[in-house]
Amino acid sequence: MSLHYLEFEKPIAELEEKITELQRVGKSRDLNLDADIEKLRGRSNELTRDIFSKLGAWQITQIARHPLRPYALDYVGRMTAGFHHLHGDRMFADDPAMIAGIGWLGERRVAIIGHQKGRDTRERQRVNFGMPRPEGYRKAQRVMQLAERFQLPVITLIDTPGAYPGIGAEERGQSQAIAKSLEVMTTLKTPIISVIIGEGGSGGALAIGVCDKLLMLQYTTYSVISPEGCASILWKSASKAPEAAEAMRVTAGELSVAGFVDQLIDEPLGGAHRDYDAAAQAVKDAILAAIDELAQLETSELLSRRYARLTGFGKFETRN
């Protein structure tokens, strides 16, 4: 896969280009340049570690949106066996922006629900850039309730800029569909593990994010609004998005410090898009560990802990 380098990765890109050129020269002239290539690769890895140890919130936001970042189906294909897709909300239509189905995760049968983004223009249009419509959330609810009936843990893979705000979606009850998803997940009598695999945007993400365990990959974000949207409101200009990202504290690391995240999942050097297999294995291991922990709880305790977790966020006062 040809890598796409972000602006702050240009020094890394230059070294990688030199490595590629040495490999080409060595092959065309039948020269052994392995020692020089390994030396450059070591320098590239060292530079990558240095750059990625100093990333700001806006740079992490860019990685979370990286066009080559693994999406939900990339994880499903690598983590599960015998995954069977379930389609449609039995009310209006199927929404390809929301994938849902049942499969095996190791020795456990699970239900998996997730946002799906597209790689090329045609696929992005088909999945609506990962922004679900009401039928997507209603499909998710249907699969959640099916999982409850058969006592399957529910895994949600979150990666969306937000729910689709178009006229058709609003006419078909977008806000009601999101609210209903929140209600269903709040009382679902089976463990729920949510994983932020890219960007978690607004109610579109939260609608499948009510959970017993929230896991976030290292270079992901979760926020009530995009940095661009926040900047447009506060500064009347989307160009202030980097400042907004810093002020909003949208990154996995900052949210973990604030107590919103149960576990951070390390990504391969340079981000999950550098090594899909390693990223998927790390996510799978974290999910299985979370399921093993939650499986020990009685249903009443599971629901009680979920309620306590949700009501424990933030501060408020009750006045007579």
C-alpha positions in Angstrom: 0.0 0.0 0.0 1.4 3.4 -1.0 1.6 5.6 2.1 0.0 9.0 2.3 2.2 11.3 4.4 0.7 14.2 6.4 2.4 17.6 6.4 4.2 17.0 9.7 5.5 13.7 8.4 7.5 15.2 5.5 10.9 14.5 7.1 9.9 10.9 7.4 8.7 10.8 3.8 12.1 12.1 2.6 13.9 9.2 4.3 11.4 6.7 3.1 11.9 8.0 -0.5 15.7 7.4 -0.1 15.1 3.9 1.1 12.9 3.2 -1.9 15.5 4.6 -4.2 18.2 2.5 -2.7 16.1 -0.6 -3.1 15.4 0.3 -6.7 19.1 0.9 -7.5 20.2 -2.3 -5.7 17.7 -4.4 -7.7 18.4 -2.8 -11.1 22.2 -3.0 -10.7 22.4 -6.2 -8.7 24.0 -4.5 -5.8 23.8 -5.5 -2.1 22.8 -2.3 -0.4 21.1 -4.0 2.6 23.4 -2.3 5.2 22.7 1.2 3.9 19.0 0.5 3.7 18.9 -0.8 7.2 20.8 2.2 8.5 18.3 4.5 6.8 15.3 2.5 8.1 16.7 2.8 11.6 17.0 6.6 11.2 13.4 6.7 9.8 12.0 4.7 12.8 13.9 6.9 15.2 12.6 10.1 13.5 9.1 8.7 13.5 9.2 8.0 17.2 10.5 11.5 17.9 7.8 13.2 15.8 5.0 11.1 17.1 6.0 11.6 20.7 5.3 15.4 20.3 2.1 15.4 18.4 -0.5 18.1 19.1 -4.2 17.7 19.2 -4.7 18.9 15.6 -2.0 16.5 14.3 -3.7 13.6 16.1 -7.0 14.7 14.6 -5.4 14.4 11.1 -4.1 10.9 11.9 -7.6 9.9 13.2 -8.9 11.0 9.8 -6.1 9.5 7.7 -7.4 8.3 4.4 -5.5 5.0 4.7 -6.5 4.4 8.3 -8.1 1.0 8.8 -11.9 1.2 8.9 -14.5 -1.0 10.7 -14.5 -3.7 8.0 -10.7 -3.8 7.9 -10.8 -4.7 11.7 -13.8 -7.1 11.3 -12.0 -9.0 8.5 -8.8 -9.4 10.6 -10.3 -10.0 14.0 -13.3 -12.3 13.4 -14.2 -15.6 11.8 -17.5 -16.4 10.2 -18.8 -12.9 10.3 -22.3 -12.7 8.9 -23.6 -9.3 7.9 -27.2 -8.3 8.9 -28.9 -5.6 6.8 -31.8 -3.3 7.0 -33.8 -1.7 9.8 -37.1 -3.4 8.8 -38.7 0.0 8.5 -37.2 1.8 5.5 -33.8 0.6 4.1 -30.3 -0.6 4.7 -27.6 2.0 5.5 -24.1 1.0 4.4 -22.6 3.6 6.6 -23.4 1.4 9.5 -22.2 -2.2 9.4 -23.7 -4.8 11.7 -23.5 -8.6 12.1 -22.5 -11.6 14.2 -19.3 -13.6 14.1 -16.6 -15.3 16.2 -14.0 -13.3 18.1 -11.5 -15.9 19.2 -13.6 -18.4 21.1 -16.5 -16.0 21.7 -19.5 -15.3 19.5 -20.2 -11.6 19.4 -22.3 -8.9 17.7 -20.3 -6.2 16.0 -21.7 -2.8 15.0 -19.6 0.0 13.4 -19.3 3.0 11.2 -17.9 2.4 7.8 -16.0 5.0 5.7 -15.0 4.7 2.1 -11.6 4.6 0.3 -12.4 6.1 -3.1 -15.0 8.6 -4.3 -17.6 6.0 -5.3 -17.4 4.1 -2.0 -17.4 7.3 0.0 -20.6 8.4 -1.7 -22.1 4.9 -1.1 -21.4 5.0 2.6 -22.2 8.7 2.8 -18.6 9.5 4.1 -19.3 7.4 7.2 -22.3 9.5 8.4 -25.3 7.2 9.2 -28.9 8.0 8.5 -31.8 7.0 10.8 -32.0 3.6 9.2 -28.4 2.9 10.2 -29.1 3.6 13.9 -32.3 1.5 13.7 -30.4 -1.4 12.2 -27.9 -1.0 15.1 -30.7 -1.2 17.6 -32.1 -4.3 15.9 -28.8 -6.1 16.1 -28.2 -5.0 19.7 -31.6 -6.4 20.8 -30.8 -9.6 18.9 -27.5 -9.8 20.8 -29.3 -9.4 24.1 -31.8 -12.2 23.2 -28.9 -14.6 22.5 -26.7 -13.3 25.3 -23.9 -12.1 22.9 -21.5 -9.3 23.9 -21.9 -6.2 21.7 -18.8 -4.6 20.2 -19.1 -1.2 18.6 -16.4 0.3 16.3 -16.8 4.1 16.2 -15.4 6.2 13.4 -17.6 9.0 12.1 -17.6 12.8 11.7 -21.2 12.6 12.9 -24.8 11.6 12.0 -26.0 12.8 8.6 -27.9 16.1 9.0 -29.6 16.1 5.6 -33.3 16.8 5.0 -34.2 13.2 4.2 -32.6 12.0 7.4 -34.3 14.7 9.5 -37.7 13.8 7.9 -37.2 10.1 8.8 -36.4 11.0 12.5 -32.7 11.3 12.8 -32.8 12.8 16.4 -35.3 10.2 17.5 -33.2 7.3 16.1 -30.1 8.6 18.0 -32.1 9.0 21.2 -33.6 5.5 20.8 -30.1 4.1 20.4 -29.0 5.7 23.6 -32.0 4.3 25.4 -31.5 0.8 24.1 -27.8 0.7 25.0 -28.5 2.1 28.5 -30.6 -0.9 29.5 -29.2 -3.6 27.2 -28.8 -6.8 29.3 -25.5 -7.8 27.8 -21.9 -6.4 27.9 -21.1 -3.6 25.6 -17.5 -2.6 24.6 -17.0 0.5 22.4 -13.8 1.1 20.5 -12.9 4.5 19.0 -10.9 3.5 15.9 -10.8 6.9 14.2 -12.8 10.0 14.9 -15.7 9.9 17.3 -17.9 12.9 16.2 -20.9 14.2 18.0 -24.2 12.3 18.6 -23.4 10.2 15.5 -20.7 8.5 17.6 -22.4 8.6 20.9 -25.4 6.8 19.5 -23.4 3.6 19.5 -21.0 4.6 22.3 -23.0 4.0 25.5 -21.0 1.1 26.9 -19.5 -0.7 29.9 -16.0 -0.2 28.6 -14.7 2.5 26.3 -11.4 1.8 24.5 -9.6 4.3 22.3 -6.8 3.7 19.9 -3.8 5.9 20.6 -4.3 8.4 17.8 -8.0 8.9 17.9 -10.4 11.7 18.9 -13.8 11.9 20.6 -15.8 15.2 20.8 -19.2 16.8 20.8 -18.3 18.7 17.6 -15.5 18.8 15.1 -12.6 21.3 15.6 -13.7 23.0 12.4 -17.3 23.3 13.6 -16.1 24.7 17.0 -13.8 27.2 15.3 -16.6 28.3 13.0 -18.8 29.1 16.1 -16.2 30.6 18.3 -13.9 32.4 15.8 -16.2 32.5 12.8 -13.6 30.8 10.8 -12.8 27.1 10.3 -9.1 28.0 9.8 -8.9 28.2 13.6 -9.5 24.4 13.8 -6.0 23.7 15.2 -6.6 26.1 18.1 -10.0 24.6 18.7 -8.7 21.1 18.8 -6.2 22.1 21.5 -8.8 23.9 23.5 -11.4 21.1 23.2 -9.0 18.3 24.4 -10.3 15.9 21.9 -7.5 13.3 21.9 -7.5 9.8 23.4 -4.6 10.8 25.8 -6.4 13.8 27.2 -9.7 12.0 27.5 -8.0 9.2 29.4 -6.5 11.7 31.8 -9.9 13.2 32.3 -11.3 9.8 33.2 -13.6 9.2 30.2 -11.6 6.3 28.7 -11.1 2.9 30.3 -8.2 1.8 28.2 -5.8 3.2 25.6 -4.7 0.8 22.8 -1.2 1.4 21.5 -0.9 1.7 17.7 2.0 0.5 15.5 4.8 3.0 15.0 3.5 5.8 12.8 -0.2 5.0 13.3 -2.6 2.1 12.6 -2.4 2.7 8.9 1.2 1.5 8.9 0.3 -2.0 10.0 -3.3 -3.2 9.8 -2.6 -6.6 11.1 -0.8 -5.4 14.3 -3.5 -2.7 14.9 -6.3 -5.3 14.6 -4.5 -7.8 16.9 -4.1 -5.1 19.5 -7.8 -4.2 19.3 -8.8 -7.8 19.4 -6.7 -8.5 22.5 -8.1 -5.5 24.3 -11.7 -6.4 23.5 -11.3 -10.0 24.6 -9.8 -8.9 27.9 -12.7 -6.5 28.4 -15.3 -9.2 27.6 -13.6 -11.6 30.0 -13.8 -9.0 32.8 -17.5 -8.1 32.1 -18.6 -11.7 31.7 -17.9 -12.2 35.4 -20.7 -9.8 36.4 -24.3 -10.6 37.0 -26.8 -8.7 34.8 -28.0 -6.6 37.6 -24.5 -5.6 38.6 -23.6 -5.0 34.9 -26.5 -2.5 34.5 -25.8 -0.9 37.8 -22.2 -0.3 37.0 -23.1 1.0 33.5 -25.5 3.5 35.1 -22.9 4.6 37.6 -20.3 5.0 34.9 -22.6 7.3 32.9 -23.8 9.4 35.8 -20.3 9.8 37.1 -19.2 12.0 34.3 -19.1 15.7 34.9 -20.4 17.7 37.9 -23.8 19.2 38.7 -25.7 20.7 41.5 -29.3 20.0 42.6 -31.1 23.0 43.9 -34.4 23.1 45.7 
